[in-house]
Structure formats: C-alpha cells, structure tokens
C-alpha cells in the first residue's frame, strides 16, 4: 500500500507539507502559551515535532519551546534546550534571543 500524500503536498507539488500548515501549528502553540496554558502549548509543540520532522520552522519552534518552558517556570529545561539550540545553530538570527532568554552572554 502506497501512502497517500497530504492535500498540502499535492497542492504544492512538494513532498513535505505546505509551510502554512507549520505556521498554523506554531500559532496554536503560541496562542496557548500566551493564555498561560503551557501544557497545551508544549503538546502542540510536540505535535509539531512529530508532524514536521524536516520542518522549515524548526528553529522558531525551538525558540517558542524555550519561551514556553520559561513561562511554565521550568528554567532548567529551558536552559538545557537553549544551550542545545546555540550549539546546533550558532549563526541563527534567533541565537541572540535564545541567549537573552537563558541568560547567556553573546
């Protein structure tokens, strides 16, 4: 049985879903975090990670996860993830924001 590509993949002719779907997923997580519903936000980010393994917005998703963990009060996990982000994406335009969030001098 051959898997059926998603509607977005068919519509764009791409092998991965349309970036609009990624944006929607991250917007759901962001809205939940803004409501201080951190469990839902982290659940949405977990879902993003599962559905968009090669997503183009992975760095943004990681930044949102760090922000959400800080909001939740899980500073240790936020620092661990932020440090991992900085080592993996040292030249990212998001690196200064991560550094500020986790208290690392640039």
C-alpha positions in Angstrom: 0.0 0.0 0.0 1.4 3.3 -1.0 0.9 6.2 1.5 -1.3 9.0 0.2 0.4 12.4 0.2 -1.3 15.1 2.2 -3.6 17.6 0.4 -1.0 20.3 1.0 1.8 18.2 -0.5 -0.4 17.5 -3.5 -1.4 21.2 -3.9 2.2 22.4 -3.7 3.7 19.5 -5.5 6.1 19.2 -2.6 7.0 16.1 -0.7 6.5 17.9 2.6 3.5 19.8 3.9 3.0 23.5 3.0 4.7 26.0 5.3 1.3 27.4 6.0 0.5 24.2 8.0 3.7 24.7 10.0 2.7 28.3 10.7 -0.7 27.2 11.9 0.8 24.6 14.2 3.2 27.1 15.8 0.4 29.7 16.1 -1.7 27.2 18.1 1.2 26.7 20.4 1.9 30.4 20.7 -1.7 31.2 21.5 -1.8 28.5 24.2 1.4 29.9 25.7 0.1 33.4 25.7 -3.0 32.1 27.6 -0.5 30.6 30.1 -1.8 27.1 29.1 1.7 25.8 29.0 0.7 22.1 28.9 -1.4 22.6 25.7 1.4 24.8 24.2 4.0 22.1 24.8 1.6 19.4 23.5 1.2 21.5 20.3 5.0 21.8 20.0 5.4 18.0 20.5 2.8 17.5 17.7 4.7 20.0 15.5 7.9 17.9 16.1 6.1 14.7 15.1 4.3 16.1 12.0 7.1 18.3 10.7 10.3 16.3 11.2 12.1 18.3 8.5 10.1 21.5 9.1 11.4 24.8 7.8 10.4 26.5 11.1 12.2 24.2 13.5 14.3 27.0 14.9 11.2 29.1 15.6 9.6 26.0 17.2 12.6 25.6 19.5 12.5 29.3 20.4 8.8 29.0 21.3 9.5 25.9 23.3 12.2 27.8 25.3 9.9 30.7 25.9 7.1 28.3 27.0 9.3 26.4 29.4 10.4 29.7 30.9 6.7 30.8 31.2 6.0 27.5 32.9 8.8 28.0 35.3 11.0 25.2 34.1 14.1 27.3 33.8 16.5 24.2 33.9 14.8 22.6 30.9 14.7 26.0 29.1 18.5 26.5 29.6 19.3 22.9 28.5 17.2 23.3 25.3 18.6 26.9 24.7 22.2 25.7 25.1 21.5 22.8 22.7 19.9 25.3 20.2 23.0 27.6 20.4 25.4 24.7 19.8 23.4 23.4 16.9 22.5 26.8 15.3 25.3 29.2 16.4 24.8 31.6 13.5 21.0 31.6 13.7 19.3 35.0 13.6 17.4 33.7 16.6 20.5 33.0 18.7 20.6 36.4 20.4 17.0 35.9 21.6 17.8 32.5 22.9 20.9 33.9 24.7 18.9 36.6 26.3 16.2 34.2 27.4 18.5 31.7 29.0 20.9 34.4 30.4 23.9 33.5 28.3 26.2 36.4 27.2 26.9 36.6 23.5 
